[in-house]
């Protein structure tokens, strides 16, 4: 395909501006409400905008110098004077009114009036909120970073979010914002906008969910309507398939098997205490092996890695176990014991027909599966154990792709 190569230094700012805006799109719109020192309101849209942090909550937008005359805008002047702004989201029903607020009016003109928007008093800052906006964020300005002094140069306005106000009717049953209900619009190049709802919305599942759908439709779980899919690798991922449907829970977070507590006094993490992942993730498995080797425990691991212990991974530990190495067998036994504790709890809670286990730790691991099945059997009554299968995943790295394709066909 023929491609145009552009050197920014060889183009006029006006032309470069349009190529950038046409390429970096769609962009969310910050409908910024400010007050000047005399208390006069200003309302203006900015599409050089995004969220950059959730903890602390930080939004950033850029107020650029005008290309035609290198002047700065009223929003920037007001923020420099007061340090406050309310950023309002823009939905489809507001779009044309919002465009009226983008017209360059004299500083004393109230865009709320000109564009027909309703001002609402804020709780923690002085600028008004836009009543029609489905999401309004009261902010204190943390910093302003000037990017240049010529026309087109931006000023990054870094905003700490102090409070949010969200219309209840855009929140769904999972207590999350429904993209169809909030019906946001984004900015493209030139005079183009895009509506982010309806047919424009596509669901892309998280990798573990997509893998679960793939394995349970075409892989090891295809004959089991009630399945728990687990990945063992860097971390521990999970997904629940109930009646051949992905179960997400009340807030779309079901299946976080790696955070199930298996030790009330165990390792602490941001997800809680004693979580499964803290004992059977790749790093923890290797750390356990290295700690024992440092104590002088004999093992074939040094031979397997040629004396370079930095090369030890779960793969080498599984290889050592196959050779009957005591340390490697002990580590695999501990891993299986931890996993079995979680599996037993899940089984008594939802009684799946099968656990399908994938990920790097579970690859080429017949011995691990034999040990895991034995550990699970010891933790369950015969009624539950006899009705449960524990099987390795079949599709490997293709599971996620197959799962995504399956969901696309269903949709």
N, C-alpha and C positions, 0 to 999 in steps of 0.2 A: 504494500500500500504506500502510495506517495505521501511523504511527510514534509511539512514546512518546519524549518528550524529557525527559531527566533532568538536573537541576541537582544536582551532588554535595553542595552546601551544604544542600540541602533534604531530604536523605535521612539516615536513621540510618546509622552506620558499618556496622552488621550487614547492612543491606539493600544498601548500596552495594558492600560487599565481595562479595556474591554476584553482583551484576550484572557487576562487573569480572571475577570468576573465570569466569563463564559466557560472557563475551564474548572474553576473552583466553585461548583454549584451542584445542587441547590444549597443555599445558605439560610440558616434560621435568621429571624428578624428580631432585633431588640428595639422595641418601641419605647424610647427613653423619655421619661418625664422628669423635668428638673424645674427649679425655681431660681430666679436671680436674687440678688441681695435685697431687692425691693419687694420680693414676694410674687413677682409676675411669673406665671407658668409658661413653660415651653414644652412642646411635644414633637419628637422627631424620630423617624425610623433609621436603623443602622443594620446593615447585613454583614458587616465584618464583625461577627459575633459568635460566641459559643460558650459552653460550660467547660471549665478546666479543672475543677476539683469538687469533690463531694464532702470531704472532711479535711479542712474547712470548706464550706460551700463557696465557690468563687466563680463569678462570671466575668468575661472580658469582652469588651467591644472596642472598636476603633473609630474615632472621629477624625476623618482625614481632612487635610487642607484642600481647599477647592483648587482644582486643576486650572481653571480659567483665570483666577486672580490671586491665588495663594492665601486667601483669607481663611480663618478658622471659624467654626460654627458656634451658634449660641449655646448649644448643649455643653460644649467644652468650656466656654466662658463661665457658665453657671456652675459647673462641677468644680472648677478651680476656685470659685468663690465660696461654695457651700459644702463641697465634699459629699453630696448626697444625690441619689438618683433612684427612681423606680423603673425597673425593666419589665415591660408588659409583653406577653406573648401575643402574636397576631394570628387570628384564625381567618377562615375564608370569608365569613360574614363581615369582617372588619376591613378587608383588603382595600377596597376602593376608597373608603373613608381615610384609611391610613395614608394612601397616596396623596390625598389633599394636604395632609400634615407635612409632607415632604417638600412642599413648595416653599421657596425662600420668602418669608414674610419679615417685615421689620421686627426688631426685638420686642417691641411693646405689644405685638399682636398675639392673642391667645389661640393656639392651634386647637385646643379643646373645643372652642366655639366654632372656629373656621371649619373643622372637620366633623363636628357634630358628635363628639364623644362626651361621656359623663364623667366628671372628676369625682373621685372618692378620697376622703381623708385617709392618710396612712397611719399606722400605729406607732412607728418608731422613727420615721423621717418626715420631713416637711413636704417634699414633692407629692403631688396627687397620684393616685392609682387611676387606671382606666377601667371603669366599671364593666365595659363590654369585653375586656380581655379575659380569656379563660384561666390565665395564670399570671399573677402579679407578684413581683419580687422586690421587696424594699432593700435597698443596698446603701452601705457606706463605702466610699471610694478609698481604697487602700493605697493606690499609687497610680500615677500617670507617667507613662514612658513615651517620650518623644522620639520618633523614628527618623525624623529629618526636618529640614526647614524649607523645602521646595514644594511647589504645588503637587498634590497627590500623596504627600507624606502623611503617615498615620500617627495618631496618639493612642497608645494602648491604655484603656481605662480599666483598671483592675478593681473589681467590685466584690466586697464581702457581703453575702446575702444574710440579712438579719431576720427576715420573715418572708414567708410565702403565703399567698392567698390563691386557692384553686377552686374553681366552680365545681360544686358537688356533682353536677350532671355529666362531667367528663370522666369521673372515676368509676371503674367497673367493679364487678363483684369480688375480684381479687385484690381490691384496694390499690389498684394501679391505674394510671391514666390510659384510657382507651384512645388509640390514635384516630379512630373513626369519629369518636365523639368530640375530641378536642379540635380536629379538623384544621390543623395548622397550615400555613402557607410558607413557602420559601422563596428566596430571590434567586433568579438566574442572571444571565447577562442582559444588557440593554433593558428593554421594557418588559421582559418575560418574568412570570412568576409560576410557581408550581403548587398544586394542592396535594397535601400529604394525607390522603384518606382514600377510601374506596378501593378501586382496582390498583391504585399506586402503592398500596401497602402489601408487603410480602413477609411471610413468617420464615425466618431462618433459625432453626433450632440450635441450641448449644451443642458442641461436638458430642458429648456423652449421650444426650437425648437422641441425636441423629443416629449414633451408633446403636443405641438400644432399638430404635425403630427398624434399622437395617437387620440386626441380628434376629429380632423377634418376628420379622416378616419373611426373611429369606435365609436366615442362618440357623444357629444352634437352638434358638427359641421358637422356631416356626410352628411347632406342634403344641406349644404351651400358651394358652390365653393369659395366664397369670404368671408373670415373670419378673424377677429382679435382675437387672443388668448392672454389672460392677466392672470397673476398670481399675487395675492395679499397676501403677507406674510411678511417676514423680509424686503424684498424690493418689487419692482414692476417690473416684467418681462413681456416681450411681444414678439409675433411673428406674422408675416403676412402670410396668406395663400391666394394666388391669383390664380384663376383658378385651385384650388386644388394643387398648388405647393407652397412650402416654398419660400418666397421672401426674399432675403438677402441684396439687395441693391448693390451699386457700390463697396463697400469695405467690404461687408459681415457683416455689423453692423446694418442693418435695424431692426426695431421692438423694439428699446430701448424706450418703452413707459414710463418707469419710469423717464426718463430724460426730457420729454416734459415740457416746462416751462408753468406753469399756473399762475405765478405771477412775473411780471418783476422786482419787488422790493423785492422779497421773499428771502427765505433761500438760502445761497450760499453753493455750494458743488464743488468738483473737476469736476463734469459733467456740471456745469453751475449754473444758478440762478433761484430759484423758481421752481425746478423740482418736478413733481408729487410725486415721492418717498419720498421727504422730508416732505410730509404732511400726507401720508396714509400708510407708512411702519409701521410695528408692533410697533417699538420703539416710533415713533412719536405719534401714537394713544394713547399709554399708557402714554407718557409724558403729553399729553393734559389733560387726565383724572386726573393724579396726581396733575398737577398744579391747577386745579379747586378744587380738594379736599383740597389742602393746603390752599386755600382761604376760606374754611369753607362751600363749597357748599354741601347741603344735597344730599345723594345718597344711593341707596341700595348696592353699590359696597362694602362698608365696611362689610356689613352683608354677602354678597356672599363669600368674601374671609376670613371671620372670623377675621376681624381686621388687617390682615397681608397684607398691600398694595403691598408688593413685589410680591404677587401672582396675581396681576391684569394683565390681558392680554386682547387682543381683544375678546377672548371667553367670559370672564366675562362681558365685556362691552355689547356684543350682548345679553347676558342673562339678563342684567339689562334693556336693551331696550325693550325686550319682556315683562318685568314686568311694562313697562310704565314709567321707571325712566327718569326724565327730563334731567339730565346730560348725561346719556347714549344715549338718543335719539338725543340730541344736537350734541354729538360727531359723531354719525353715520351720522347725517345730513350733518355735515361738510365734513366727508370723502366722502360721495356720491356726494356732490357739487364739490369737487376737481376732482374726477374721471370723473364726467359728463362733466366738462370743457374740459378735455383731449379727452374724447370720441366724443364730438361734433366736435372738431377740426379735429380729424381723419376721422370722417364720412364725413364732407364736403370735405376733401381732396381726399379720395379714395373710398367713398361710399361702405363700406362692407355690406354684408347681415346680419351679426351677430357678436356680441361680445360674446365670450365664456370666462367666468371668473372662474378661479380656484384658488387654494392656500388656506392657512389656514383661512384668513379673510373671504373668500367667502363660507366656509363650514357651512352648517346648518344655512343659513342666508336669509331666505325668506323675512324677514323684510327689510334687507339691499337691496335686489334686487328690492323690491317694491319701496323703496325710490330712488334708483339709476335710475330706469326706469322713474320715475316722473321727476327727475332732468334733465335727458337727453331730455325728451320730451319738457321741457321748453326752451331748448337751440337750438332746431332744428325746421326748417320749417316742416309743415305737410308732404310735399312730401318726405323728407328724413326720418322723424320719422316713417311714416307708412310703410316704407320698411325696417325697422331695427328691429332685435331681440336682446335682451340681456338675455343670458341664463347661468345658472351655469354649470360648467363642470360636466361630469358624471363619468369619469373613475378614479378619485381620484389619489392615489399614483401609480396606474398601468399605467397611461397615458404615462409616459416616457418610460417604458419597452415596451409597445405596439408600441409606435412610433419608437423605435430603431429596433424592430423586423420587422415592416412594411418597413423601409428603407432597411434593410438587404434583404428582399424578392424582393424589387424593384431592388436593385443592382444586 
